[in-house]
Amino acid sequence: MRQKRQTLDEYIAFLESKGFHFREDALGFIQFGKQYTGAEDGLAAIALEMTLKAQKQFDGSFYISLLEQLKQQKIATRKQAIAFMKEKGLL
């Protein structure tokens, strides 16, 4: 789907251009999760995408938990994240 690595802000802008709008508190929580876990933009964007796919909406606690797990498992790509989510029964 996405060919190049995007920053987290670019991915959020992409989602908003497709009609998915985040409330201000959700945007703050997304940034907080990234900083809290020490995740890079690419991993935070992957966690955001997987959160939206699994939950059908933004769920802050799910996002942070998923981001922590992805980082702990040293997952770096979207493909690895999808495999992890399927393995855990989340997708």
N, CA, C and O atoms as a CHARMM CRD file, in Angstrom:
* protein
*
  364
    1    1 MET  N      0.84500  -1.19500   0.00000 PROA 1      0.00000
    2    1 MET  CA     0.00000   0.00000   0.00000 PROA 1      0.00000
    3    1 MET  C      0.88200   1.24700   0.00000 PROA 1      0.00000
    4    1 MET  O      0.94000   1.96500  -0.99800 PROA 1      0.00000
    5    2 ARG  N      1.56700   1.50700   1.11200 PROA 2      0.00000
    6    2 ARG  CA     2.45900   2.66600   1.17000 PROA 2      0.00000
    7    2 ARG  C      3.84300   2.21500   0.75000 PROA 2      0.00000
    8    2 ARG  O      4.37800   1.25900   1.31100 PROA 2      0.00000
    9    3 GLN  N      4.42500   2.87800  -0.21800 PROA 3      0.00000
   10    3 GLN  CA     5.71800   2.46700  -0.74000 PROA 3      0.00000
   11    3 GLN  C      6.88000   2.97800   0.09700 PROA 3      0.00000
   12    3 GLN  O      7.80200   2.22100   0.40200 PROA 3      0.00000
   13    4 LYS  N      6.84900   4.25000   0.47300 PROA 4      0.00000
   14    4 LYS  CA     7.97500   4.82900   1.20200 PROA 4      0.00000
   15    4 LYS  C      7.60200   5.00000   2.66200 PROA 4      0.00000
   16    4 LYS  O      6.42400   5.03000   3.02000 PROA 4      0.00000
   17    5 ARG  N      8.61200   5.11100   3.48800 PROA 5      0.00000
   18    5 ARG  CA     8.35500   5.38200   4.90200 PROA 5      0.00000
   19    5 ARG  C      7.83500   6.80000   5.05400 PROA 5      0.00000
   20    5 ARG  O      8.37800   7.74400   4.48100 PROA 5      0.00000
   21    6 GLN  N      6.81200   6.92600   5.80900 PROA 6      0.00000
   22    6 GLN  CA     6.22600   8.23600   6.06700 PROA 6      0.00000
   23    6 GLN  C      6.49000   8.62100   7.50500 PROA 6      0.00000
   24    6 GLN  O      6.65800   7.77400   8.38200 PROA 6      0.00000
   25    7 THR  N      6.52300   9.92300   7.72000 PROA 7      0.00000
   26    7 THR  CA     6.56200  10.35700   9.10400 PROA 7      0.00000
   27    7 THR  C      5.16500  10.13200   9.68200 PROA 7      0.00000
   28    7 THR  O      4.20300   9.92700   8.94200 PROA 7      0.00000
   29    8 LEU  N      5.06900  10.17300  10.97500 PROA 8      0.00000
   30    8 LEU  CA     3.77700  10.00200  11.62800 PROA 8      0.00000
   31    8 LEU  C      2.82600  11.11900  11.20500 PROA 8      0.00000
   32    8 LEU  O      1.64900  10.86900  10.94300 PROA 8      0.00000
   33    9 ASP  N      3.33000  12.34000  11.13900 PROA 9      0.00000
   34    9 ASP  CA     2.48700  13.46900  10.72800 PROA 9      0.00000
   35    9 ASP  C      1.99600  13.31100   9.29400 PROA 9      0.00000
   36    9 ASP  O      0.85300  13.64700   8.98800 PROA 9      0.00000
   37   10 GLU  N      2.85200  12.80200   8.41800 PROA 10     0.00000
   38   10 GLU  CA     2.44000  12.56900   7.02400 PROA 10     0.00000
   39   10 GLU  C      1.34800  11.50900   6.96000 PROA 10     0.00000
   40   10 GLU  O      0.39900  11.63600   6.18600 PROA 10     0.00000
   41   11 TYR  N      1.48000  10.46000   7.77600 PROA 11     0.00000
   42   11 TYR  CA     0.47100   9.40800   7.77000 PROA 11     0.00000
   43   11 TYR  C     -0.86100   9.92500   8.30600 PROA 11     0.00000
   44   11 TYR  O     -1.91800   9.59500   7.76800 PROA 11     0.00000
   45   12 ILE  N     -0.81300  10.72400   9.35100 PROA 12     0.00000
   46   12 ILE  CA    -2.04400  11.31900   9.88700 PROA 12     0.00000
   47   12 ILE  C     -2.68800  12.22800   8.83100 PROA 12     0.00000
   48   12 ILE  O     -3.90500  12.20100   8.64700 PROA 12     0.00000
   49   13 ALA  N     -1.87500  13.02800   8.14400 PROA 13     0.00000
   50   13 ALA  CA    -2.40000  13.89800   7.08300 PROA 13     0.00000
   51   13 ALA  C     -3.02600  13.06500   5.96400 PROA 13     0.00000
   52   13 ALA  O     -4.06200  13.43800   5.41400 PROA 13     0.00000
   53   14 PHE  N     -2.39400  11.93600   5.63000 PROA 14     0.00000
   54   14 PHE  CA    -2.94300  11.03800   4.61600 PROA 14     0.00000
   55   14 PHE  C     -4.31800  10.52700   5.05000 PROA 14     0.00000
   56   14 PHE  O     -5.26800  10.54200   4.26800 PROA 14     0.00000
   57   15 LEU  N     -4.41600  10.07500   6.30100 PROA 15     0.00000
   58   15 LEU  CA    -5.69900   9.57600   6.80200 PROA 15     0.00000
   59   15 LEU  C     -6.76400  10.66800   6.77400 PROA 15     0.00000
   60   15 LEU  O     -7.90900  10.41800   6.40000 PROA 15     0.00000
   61   16 GLU  N     -6.38000  11.87700   7.17200 PROA 16     0.00000
   62   16 GLU  CA    -7.33700  12.98100   7.17400 PROA 16     0.00000
   63   16 GLU  C     -7.77000  13.32900   5.75600 PROA 16     0.00000
   64   16 GLU  O     -8.91900  13.71500   5.53900 PROA 16     0.00000
   65   17 SER  N     -6.86400  13.19800   4.78500 PROA 17     0.00000
   66   17 SER  CA    -7.23300  13.47100   3.38900 PROA 17     0.00000
   67   17 SER  C     -8.22800  12.44000   2.86800 PROA 17     0.00000
   68   17 SER  O     -8.95400  12.70200   1.90900 PROA 17     0.00000
   69   18 LYS  N     -8.25900  11.26700   3.50000 PROA 18     0.00000
   70   18 LYS  CA    -9.20200  10.21100   3.12300 PROA 18     0.00000
   71   18 LYS  C    -10.50200  10.29100   3.92400 PROA 18     0.00000
   72   18 LYS  O    -11.38200   9.44200   3.78200 PROA 18     0.00000
   73   19 GLY  N    -10.61000  11.32000   4.76600 PROA 19     0.00000
   74   19 GLY  CA   -11.85600  11.53200   5.49500 PROA 19     0.00000
   75   19 GLY  C    -11.86200  11.05100   6.93200 PROA 19     0.00000
   76   19 GLY  O    -12.88500  11.15100   7.60900 PROA 19     0.00000
   77   20 PHE  N    -10.73900  10.53000   7.41500 PROA 20     0.00000
   78   20 PHE  CA   -10.66300  10.08700   8.80200 PROA 20     0.00000
   79   20 PHE  C    -10.11900  11.23500   9.62900 PROA 20     0.00000
   80   20 PHE  O     -8.96800  11.63600   9.45700 PROA 20     0.00000
   81   21 HSD  N    -10.93300  11.76500  10.52100 PROA 21     0.00000
   82   21 HSD  CA   -10.51000  12.92900  11.30500 PROA 21     0.00000
   83   21 HSD  C    -10.29700  12.54300  12.76800 PROA 21     0.00000
   84   21 HSD  O    -11.08400  11.80500  13.35900 PROA 21     0.00000
   85   22 PHE  N     -9.22600  13.05800  13.32100 PROA 22     0.00000
   86   22 PHE  CA    -8.87500  12.80700  14.72100 PROA 22     0.00000
   87   22 PHE  C     -9.23100  14.02500  15.55400 PROA 22     0.00000
   88   22 PHE  O     -9.04900  15.16300  15.12000 PROA 22     0.00000
   89   23 ARG  N     -9.73400  13.77900  16.73900 PROA 23     0.00000
   90   23 ARG  CA    -9.94800  14.88700  17.67400 PROA 23     0.00000
   91   23 ARG  C     -8.59400  15.32400  18.20600 PROA 23     0.00000
   92   23 ARG  O     -7.61400  14.58500  18.11600 PROA 23     0.00000
   93   24 GLU  N     -8.54800  16.51100  18.75100 PROA 24     0.00000
   94   24 GLU  CA    -7.29200  17.06900  19.25600 PROA 24     0.00000
   95   24 GLU  C     -6.67900  16.19900  20.35300 PROA 24     0.00000
   96   24 GLU  O     -5.46100  16.02800  20.40500 PROA 24     0.00000
   97   25 ASP  N     -7.52300  15.64900  21.22900 PROA 25     0.00000
   98   25 ASP  CA    -6.99900  14.79500  22.29200 PROA 25     0.00000
   99   25 ASP  C     -6.39500  13.50500  21.73600 PROA 25     0.00000
  100   25 ASP  O     -5.41000  13.00200  22.27700 PROA 25     0.00000
  101   26 ALA  N     -6.97300  12.97100  20.66900 PROA 26     0.00000
  102   26 ALA  CA    -6.42700  11.76500  20.04400 PROA 26     0.00000
  103   26 ALA  C     -5.06800  12.05100  19.42400 PROA 26     0.00000
  104   26 ALA  O     -4.14800  11.24200  19.53500 PROA 26     0.00000
  105   27 LEU  N     -4.94300  13.19200  18.77600 PROA 27     0.00000
  106   27 LEU  CA    -3.64800  13.56400  18.18000 PROA 27     0.00000
  107   27 LEU  C     -2.57700  13.69400  19.25800 PROA 27     0.00000
  108   27 LEU  O     -1.44300  13.25300  19.07500 PROA 27     0.00000
  109   28 GLY  N     -2.94400  14.29700  20.37100 PROA 28     0.00000
  110   28 GLY  CA    -2.00300  14.41500  21.48300 PROA 28     0.00000
  111   28 GLY  C     -1.61500  13.05500  22.03200 PROA 28     0.00000
  112   28 GLY  O     -0.45600  12.82500  22.37900 PROA 28     0.00000
  113   29 PHE  N     -2.58400  12.15300  22.11000 PROA 29     0.00000
  114   29 PHE  CA    -2.32400  10.81600  22.63600 PROA 29     0.00000
  115   29 PHE  C     -1.41900  10.03100  21.69400 PROA 29     0.00000
  116   29 PHE  O     -0.56200   9.27200  22.14500 PROA 29     0.00000
  117   30 ILE  N     -1.60500  10.20900  20.39800 PROA 30     0.00000
  118   30 ILE  CA    -0.76300   9.53200  19.40900 PROA 30     0.00000
  119   30 ILE  C      0.69100   9.97300  19.58400 PROA 30     0.00000
  120   30 ILE  O      1.60200   9.14500  19.57700 PROA 30     0.00000
  121   31 GLN  N      0.90000  11.27300  19.74000 PROA 31     0.00000
  122   31 GLN  CA     2.25400  11.79600  19.94000 PROA 31     0.00000
  123   31 GLN  C      2.81700  11.34500  21.29500 PROA 31     0.00000
  124   31 GLN  O      3.99300  10.99700  21.40300 PROA 31     0.00000
  125   32 PHE  N      1.97000  11.35600  22.31400 PROA 32     0.00000
  126   32 PHE  CA     2.40100  10.89900  23.63500 PROA 32     0.00000
  127   32 PHE  C      2.88000   9.45300  23.57200 PROA 32     0.00000
  128   32 PHE  O      3.93000   9.12200  24.12400 PROA 32     0.00000
  129   33 GLY  N      2.11800   8.59300  22.90500 PROA 33     0.00000
  130   33 GLY  CA     2.48400   7.18000  22.78700 PROA 33     0.00000
  131   33 GLY  C      3.82100   7.00200  22.09800 PROA 33     0.00000
  132   33 GLY  O      4.63200   6.17000  22.50300 PROA 33     0.00000
  133   34 LYS  N      4.04500   7.77500  21.06900 PROA 34     0.00000
  134   34 LYS  CA     5.31500   7.71500  20.33500 PROA 34     0.00000
  135   34 LYS  C      6.47200   8.08500  21.26300 PROA 34     0.00000
  136   34 LYS  O      7.49100   7.39500  21.30700 PROA 34     0.00000
  137   35 GLN  N      6.30300   9.17000  21.99300 PROA 35     0.00000
  138   35 GLN  CA     7.35900   9.62100  22.89900 PROA 35     0.00000
  139   35 GLN  C      7.52900   8.67100  24.08600 PROA 35     0.00000
  140   35 GLN  O      8.65400   8.37400  24.48800 PROA 35     0.00000
  141   36 TYR  N      6.43300   8.20200  24.63600 PROA 36     0.00000
  142   36 TYR  CA     6.44800   7.31600  25.79600 PROA 36     0.00000
  143   36 TYR  C      7.21100   6.02700  25.50300 PROA 36     0.00000
  144   36 TYR  O      7.97200   5.54100  26.34000 PROA 36     0.00000
  145   37 THR  N      6.99900   5.47800  24.30700 PROA 37     0.00000
  146   37 THR  CA     7.64300   4.21500  23.94500 PROA 37     0.00000
  147   37 THR  C      9.00600   4.41600  23.29000 PROA 37     0.00000
  148   37 THR  O      9.76700   3.46100  23.13200 PROA 37     0.00000
  149   38 GLY  N      9.31800   5.65600  22.90900 PROA 38     0.00000
  150   38 GLY  CA    10.56800   5.90700  22.21300 PROA 38     0.00000
  151   38 GLY  C     10.56700   5.35900  20.80600 PROA 38     0.00000
  152   38 GLY  O     11.62700   5.09300  20.24000 PROA 38     0.00000
  153   39 ALA  N      9.38200   5.18600  20.23400 PROA 39     0.00000
  154   39 ALA  CA     9.25000   4.61700  18.89200 PROA 39     0.00000
  155   39 ALA  C      9.57600   5.65400  17.82200 PROA 39     0.00000
  156   39 ALA  O      9.37800   6.85400  18.01300 PROA 39     0.00000
  157   40 GLU  N     10.07400   5.17000  16.70900 PROA 40     0.00000
  158   40 GLU  CA    10.30700   6.04100  15.56800 PROA 40     0.00000
  159   40 GLU  C      8.98300   6.27200  14.84600 PROA 40     0.00000
  160   40 GLU  O      8.01100   5.54400  15.05100 PROA 40     0.00000
  161   41 ASP  N      8.96500   7.30700  13.99000 PROA 41     0.00000
  162   41 ASP  CA     7.74200   7.66700  13.26400 PROA 41     0.00000
  163   41 ASP  C      7.14500   6.48800  12.50000 PROA 41     0.00000
  164   41 ASP  O      5.93500   6.26100  12.54600 PROA 41     0.00000
  165   42 GLY  N      7.98400   5.74800  11.80600 PROA 42     0.00000
  166   42 GLY  CA     7.48800   4.63900  10.99300 PROA 42     0.00000
  167   42 GLY  C      6.74600   3.60800  11.81700 PROA 42     0.00000
  168   42 GLY  O      5.68200   3.13800  11.41400 PROA 42     0.00000
  169   43 LEU  N      7.29600   3.24800  12.97200 PROA 43     0.00000
  170   43 LEU  CA     6.65000   2.26000  13.83100 PROA 43     0.00000
  171   43 LEU  C      5.37000   2.81600  14.43900 PROA 43     0.00000
  172   43 LEU  O      4.38000   2.09700  14.57000 PROA 43     0.00000
  173   44 ALA  N      5.38400   4.09300  14.81100 PROA 44     0.00000
  174   44 ALA  CA     4.17900   4.72000  15.36100 PROA 44     0.00000
  175   44 ALA  C      3.07000   4.75700  14.30100 PROA 44     0.00000
  176   44 ALA  O      1.90000   4.54400  14.61800 PROA 44     0.00000
  177   45 ALA  N      3.43900   5.02700  13.05400 PROA 45     0.00000
  178   45 ALA  CA     2.44800   5.04200  11.96700 PROA 45     0.00000
  179   45 ALA  C      1.88100   3.64600  11.73400 PROA 45     0.00000
  180   45 ALA  O      0.68300   3.48800  11.50100 PROA 45     0.00000
  181   46 ILE  N      2.74600   2.63400  11.79900 PROA 46     0.00000
  182   46 ILE  CA     2.28100   1.25500  11.64200 PROA 46     0.00000
  183   46 ILE  C      1.32000   0.89500  12.78100 PROA 46     0.00000
  184   46 ILE  O      0.26800   0.30100  12.54100 PROA 46     0.00000
  185   47 ALA  N      1.67800   1.25200  14.00800 PROA 47     0.00000
  186   47 ALA  CA     0.80800   0.96000  15.15400 PROA 47     0.00000
  187   47 ALA  C     -0.52800   1.68200  15.01800 PROA 47     0.00000
  188   47 ALA  O     -1.57300   1.12800  15.36000 PROA 47     0.00000
  189   48 LEU  N     -0.49500   2.91200  14.51900 PROA 48     0.00000
  190   48 LEU  CA    -1.73900   3.65400  14.31100 PROA 48     0.00000
  191   48 LEU  C     -2.60700   2.95500  13.26700 PROA 48     0.00000
  192   48 LEU  O     -3.80700   2.77300  13.47200 PROA 48     0.00000
  193   49 GLU  N     -2.00200   2.56600  12.15700 PROA 49     0.00000
  194   49 GLU  CA    -2.75000   1.86400  11.10200 PROA 49     0.00000
  195   49 GLU  C     -3.36300   0.56800  11.63600 PROA 49     0.00000
  196   49 GLU  O     -4.53700   0.29000  11.39500 PROA 49     0.00000
  197   50 MET  N     -2.57000  -0.22200  12.36000 PROA 50     0.00000
  198   50 MET  CA    -3.06200  -1.49900  12.88500 PROA 50     0.00000
  199   50 MET  C     -4.15000  -1.28700  13.94000 PROA 50     0.00000
  200   50 MET  O     -5.09000  -2.07700  14.03100 PROA 50     0.00000
  201   51 THR  N     -4.02200  -0.23000  14.72900 PROA 51     0.00000
  202   51 THR  CA    -5.05400   0.09700  15.71700 PROA 51     0.00000
  203   51 THR  C     -6.37100   0.38600  15.01600 PROA 51     0.00000
  204   51 THR  O     -7.41900  -0.12100  15.41600 PROA 51     0.00000
  205   52 LEU  N     -6.31600   1.19700  13.97400 PROA 52     0.00000
  206   52 LEU  CA    -7.54300   1.55400  13.25300 PROA 52     0.00000
  207   52 LEU  C     -8.14800   0.34100  12.56000 PROA 52     0.00000
  208   52 LEU  O     -9.37000   0.20800  12.50500 PROA 52     0.00000
  209   53 LYS  N     -7.31200  -0.54000  12.03200 PROA 53     0.00000
  210   53 LYS  CA    -7.82300  -1.74800  11.37300 PROA 53     0.00000
  211   53 LYS  C     -8.46800  -2.69100  12.38000 PROA 53     0.00000
  212   53 LYS  O     -9.52100  -3.26900  12.10900 PROA 53     0.00000
  213   54 ALA  N     -7.84300  -2.84700  13.53200 PROA 54     0.00000
  214   54 ALA  CA    -8.35700  -3.79100  14.52700 PROA 54     0.00000
  215   54 ALA  C     -9.56700  -3.24200  15.28100 PROA 54     0.00000
  216   54 ALA  O    -10.51100  -3.98000  15.56400 PROA 54     0.00000
  217   55 GLN  N     -9.53800  -1.95100  15.60600 PROA 55     0.00000
  218   55 GLN  CA   -10.57400  -1.36600  16.45900 PROA 55     0.00000
  219   55 GLN  C    -11.65800  -0.61400  15.68300 PROA 55     0.00000
  220   55 GLN  O    -12.71900  -0.31300  16.23100 PROA 55     0.00000
  221   56 LYS  N    -11.39400  -0.31300  14.41900 PROA 56     0.00000
  222   56 LYS  CA   -12.31900   0.44700  13.55400 PROA 56     0.00000
  223   56 LYS  C    -12.49100   1.90200  13.99200 PROA 56     0.00000
  224   56 LYS  O    -13.34700   2.62500  13.48100 PROA 56     0.00000
  225   57 GLN  N    -11.66300   2.31000  14.94500 PROA 57     0.00000
  226   57 GLN  CA   -11.61600   3.69300  15.42400 PROA 57     0.00000
  227   57 GLN  C    -10.34000   3.83700  16.24500 PROA 57     0.00000
  228   57 GLN  O     -9.67000   2.84400  16.52900 PROA 57     0.00000
  229   58 PHE  N    -10.00200   5.06000  16.62600 PROA 58     0.00000
  230   58 PHE  CA    -8.79500   5.22800  17.43000 PROA 58     0.00000
  231   58 PHE  C     -9.09500   4.88400  18.87400 PROA 58     0.00000
  232   58 PHE  O    -10.03100   5.41600  19.47200 PROA 58     0.00000
  233   59 ASP  N     -8.29600   3.99500  19.42500 PROA 59     0.00000
  234   59 ASP  CA    -8.38400   3.58600  20.82400 PROA 59     0.00000
  235   59 ASP  C     -6.99400   3.79600  21.41900 PROA 59     0.00000
  236   59 ASP  O     -6.07100   3.03500  21.13000 PROA 59     0.00000
  237   60 GLY  N     -6.84900   4.81100  22.23600 PROA 60     0.00000
  238   60 GLY  CA    -5.54900   5.20200  22.75600 PROA 60     0.00000
  239   60 GLY  C     -4.83300   4.11800  23.53200 PROA 60     0.00000
  240   60 GLY  O     -3.63400   3.91700  23.33900 PROA 60     0.00000
  241   61 SER  N     -5.53400   3.41600  24.40100 PROA 61     0.00000
  242   61 SER  CA    -4.87200   2.38900  25.20000 PROA 61     0.00000
  243   61 SER  C     -4.43600   1.21500  24.32200 PROA 61     0.00000
  244   61 SER  O     -3.37300   0.63600  24.54200 PROA 61     0.00000
  245   62 PHE  N     -5.24900   0.86800  23.33600 PROA 62     0.00000
  246   62 PHE  CA    -4.88400  -0.20100  22.40700 PROA 62     0.00000
  247   62 PHE  C     -3.64300   0.20500  21.61500 PROA 62     0.00000
  248   62 PHE  O     -2.72000  -0.58900  21.43900 PROA 62     0.00000
  249   63 TYR  N     -3.63300   1.44900  21.14200 PROA 63     0.00000
  250   63 TYR  CA    -2.50600   1.97800  20.35500 PROA 63     0.00000
  251   63 TYR  C     -1.20200   1.90400  21.14600 PROA 63     0.00000
  252   63 TYR  O     -0.19600   1.41900  20.63000 PROA 63     0.00000
  253   64 ILE  N     -1.20700   2.37500  22.38400 PROA 64     0.00000
  254   64 ILE  CA     0.02800   2.37400  23.18100 PROA 64     0.00000
  255   64 ILE  C      0.46400   0.94600  23.49200 PROA 64     0.00000
  256   64 ILE  O      1.64900   0.62400  23.40500 PROA 64     0.00000
  257   65 SER  N     -0.47500   0.10400  23.84800 PROA 65     0.00000
  258   65 SER  CA    -0.14400  -1.29500  24.13000 PROA 65     0.00000
  259   65 SER  C      0.44700  -1.96600  22.89300 PROA 65     0.00000
  260   65 SER  O      1.45000  -2.67400  22.98600 PROA 65     0.00000
  261   66 LEU  N     -0.16800  -1.74400  21.75100 PROA 66     0.00000
  262   66 LEU  CA     0.32600  -2.32400  20.51000 PROA 66     0.00000
  263   66 LEU  C      1.70500  -1.77200  20.16700 PROA 66     0.00000
  264   66 LEU  O      2.59500  -2.52700  19.77800 PROA 66     0.00000
  265   67 LEU  N      1.88400  -0.48400  20.30400 PROA 67     0.00000
  266   67 LEU  CA     3.16900   0.13900  20.01200 PROA 67     0.00000
  267   67 LEU  C      4.26100  -0.44600  20.91600 PROA 67     0.00000
  268   67 LEU  O      5.36900  -0.71400  20.45300 PROA 67     0.00000
  269   68 GLU  N      3.95500  -0.64100  22.18400 PROA 68     0.00000
  270   68 GLU  CA     4.91600  -1.25200  23.10600 PROA 68     0.00000
  271   68 GLU  C      5.27000  -2.67500  22.66000 PROA 68     0.00000
  272   68 GLU  O      6.43800  -3.06400  22.67300 PROA 68     0.00000
  273   69 GLN  N      4.26300  -3.43800  22.27200 PROA 69     0.00000
  274   69 GLN  CA     4.50000  -4.81600  21.84100 PROA 69     0.00000
  275   69 GLN  C      5.31500  -4.87600  20.55400 PROA 69     0.00000
  276   69 GLN  O      6.23200  -5.68800  20.43300 PROA 69     0.00000
  277   70 LEU  N      4.97900  -4.01400  19.59000 PROA 70     0.00000
  278   70 LEU  CA     5.72200  -3.99200  18.32800 PROA 70     0.00000
  279   70 LEU  C      7.19000  -3.65300  18.58000 PROA 70     0.00000
  280   70 LEU  O      8.09000  -4.25500  17.99500 PROA 70     0.00000
  281   71 LYS  N      7.41000  -2.69000  19.44900 PROA 71     0.00000
  282   71 LYS  CA     8.78500  -2.29600  19.77600 PROA 71     0.00000
  283   71 LYS  C      9.50600  -3.42600  20.50700 PROA 71     0.00000
  284   71 LYS  O     10.66200  -3.72000  20.20100 PROA 71     0.00000
  285   72 GLN  N      8.85300  -4.04600  21.44700 PROA 72     0.00000
  286   72 GLN  CA     9.44600  -5.13600  22.22300 PROA 72     0.00000
  287   72 GLN  C      9.80600  -6.32200  21.31500 PROA 72     0.00000
  288   72 GLN  O     10.83100  -6.97600  21.51000 PROA 72     0.00000
  289   73 GLN  N      8.95900  -6.58200  20.33700 PROA 73     0.00000
  290   73 GLN  CA     9.19400  -7.69800  19.41700 PROA 73     0.00000
  291   73 GLN  C     10.15500  -7.32900  18.27500 PROA 73     0.00000
  292   73 GLN  O     10.44800  -8.15200  17.40800 PROA 73     0.00000
  293   74 LYS  N     10.63200  -6.09000  18.29100 PROA 74     0.00000
  294   74 LYS  CA    11.55200  -5.58100  17.26500 PROA 74     0.00000
  295   74 LYS  C     10.95400  -5.65900  15.86000 PROA 74     0.00000
  296   74 LYS  O     11.63400  -5.98700  14.88800 PROA 74     0.00000
  297   75 ILE  N      9.66700  -5.34800  15.78900 PROA 75     0.00000
  298   75 ILE  CA     8.97300  -5.31600  14.50900 PROA 75     0.00000
  299   75 ILE  C      9.24100  -3.97200  13.85900 PROA 75     0.00000
  300   75 ILE  O      9.08100  -2.92300  14.48300 PROA 75     0.00000
  301   76 ALA  N      9.65400  -4.01400  12.58900 PROA 76     0.00000
  302   76 ALA  CA    10.05700  -2.78100  11.91700 PROA 76     0.00000
  303   76 ALA  C      9.27800  -2.50400  10.63900 PROA 76     0.00000
  304   76 ALA  O      9.34800  -1.39900  10.10000 PROA 76     0.00000
  305   77 THR  N      8.53600  -3.49300  10.14900 PROA 77     0.00000
  306   77 THR  CA     7.82400  -3.29600   8.88500 PROA 77     0.00000
  307   77 THR  C      6.33400  -3.55600   9.05600 PROA 77     0.00000
  308   77 THR  O      5.89000  -4.21200   9.99800 PROA 77     0.00000
  309   78 ARG  N      5.59200  -3.01900   8.11500 PROA 78     0.00000
  310   78 ARG  CA     4.14300  -3.21100   8.10300 PROA 78     0.00000
  311   78 ARG  C      3.81300  -4.70100   7.95300 PROA 78     0.00000
  312   78 ARG  O      2.90700  -5.21300   8.61200 PROA 78     0.00000
  313   79 LYS  N      4.55000  -5.38500   7.08900 PROA 79     0.00000
  314   79 LYS  CA     4.32300  -6.80400   6.84300 PROA 79     0.00000
  315   79 LYS  C      4.53200  -7.61300   8.12900 PROA 79     0.00000
  316   79 LYS  O      3.74200  -8.50600   8.43500 PROA 79     0.00000
  317   80 GLN  N      5.58300  -7.30400   8.87100 PROA 80     0.00000
  318   80 GLN  CA     5.83600  -7.97800  10.14700 PROA 80     0.00000
  319   80 GLN  C      4.72300  -7.67400  11.15200 PROA 80     0.00000
  320   80 GLN  O      4.30500  -8.54800  11.91200 PROA 80     0.00000
  321   81 ALA  N      4.25100  -6.42700  11.14600 PROA 81     0.00000
  322   81 ALA  CA     3.18100  -6.03600  12.07000 PROA 81     0.00000
  323   81 ALA  C      1.89600  -6.78200  11.75900 PROA 81     0.00000
  324   81 ALA  O      1.19900  -7.22500  12.67200 PROA 81     0.00000
  325   82 ILE  N      1.57900  -6.92400  10.48800 PROA 82     0.00000
  326   82 ILE  CA     0.36200  -7.65200  10.10300 PROA 82     0.00000
  327   82 ILE  C      0.47000  -9.10900  10.54900 PROA 82     0.00000
  328   82 ILE  O     -0.48300  -9.66700  11.09200 PROA 82     0.00000
  329   83 ALA  N      1.63400  -9.72400  10.31900 PROA 83     0.00000
  330   83 ALA  CA     1.83300 -11.11800  10.73800 PROA 83     0.00000
  331   83 ALA  C      1.68800 -11.24600  12.25900 PROA 83     0.00000
  332   83 ALA  O      1.06000 -12.18600  12.74700 PROA 83     0.00000
  333   84 PHE  N      2.26600 -10.30500  13.00100 PROA 84     0.00000
  334   84 PHE  CA     2.16300 -10.31300  14.45800 PROA 84     0.00000
  335   84 PHE  C      0.70700 -10.18300  14.89700 PROA 84     0.00000
  336   84 PHE  O      0.25400 -10.91500  15.77700 PROA 84     0.00000
  337   85 MET  N     -0.01800  -9.26300  14.29100 PROA 85     0.00000
  338   85 MET  CA    -1.42400  -9.04500  14.65300 PROA 85     0.00000
  339   85 MET  C     -2.25600 -10.28300  14.35200 PROA 85     0.00000
  340   85 MET  O     -3.12100 -10.65200  15.14700 PROA 85     0.00000
  341   86 LYS  N     -2.00900 -10.92300  13.23000 PROA 86     0.00000
  342   86 LYS  CA    -2.75000 -12.15800  12.89500 PROA 86     0.00000
  343   86 LYS  C     -2.40600 -13.28100  13.86800 PROA 86     0.00000
  344   86 LYS  O     -3.27900 -14.03500  14.29800 PROA 86     0.00000
  345   87 GLU  N     -1.12800 -13.38100  14.20700 PROA 87     0.00000
  346   87 GLU  CA    -0.68700 -14.40600  15.16300 PROA 87     0.00000
  347   87 GLU  C     -1.38000 -14.24100  16.50600 PROA 87     0.00000
  348   87 GLU  O     -1.72200 -15.22500  17.16200 PROA 87     0.00000
  349   88 LYS  N     -1.58600 -12.97900  16.91700 PROA 88     0.00000
  350   88 LYS  CA    -2.23800 -12.68800  18.19400 PROA 88     0.00000
  351   88 LYS  C     -3.76200 -12.70000  18.10200 PROA 88     0.00000
  352   88 LYS  O     -4.45000 -12.52600  19.10900 PROA 88     0.00000
  353   89 GLY  N     -4.28800 -12.90500  16.89300 PROA 89     0.00000
  354   89 GLY  CA    -5.73600 -12.93600  16.70300 PROA 89     0.00000
  355   89 GLY  C     -6.38500 -11.55700  16.73100 PROA 89     0.00000
  356   89 GLY  O     -7.57600 -11.43200  17.01300 PROA 89     0.00000
  357   90 LEU  N     -5.60000 -10.52400  16.43800 PROA 90     0.00000
  358   90 LEU  CA    -6.12400  -9.15900  16.48000 PROA 90     0.00000
  359   90 LEU  C     -6.60600  -8.66700  15.11400 PROA 90     0.00000
  360   90 LEU  O     -7.31300  -7.66200  15.02700 PROA 90     0.00000
  361   91 LEU  N     -6.22900  -9.36400  14.07000 PROA 91     0.00000
  362   91 LEU  CA    -6.69200  -9.01800  12.71000 PROA 91     0.00000
  363   91 LEU  C     -7.33800 -10.22300  12.07700 PROA 91     0.00000
  364   91 LEU  O     -7.79500 -10.15000  10.93600 PROA 91     0.00000
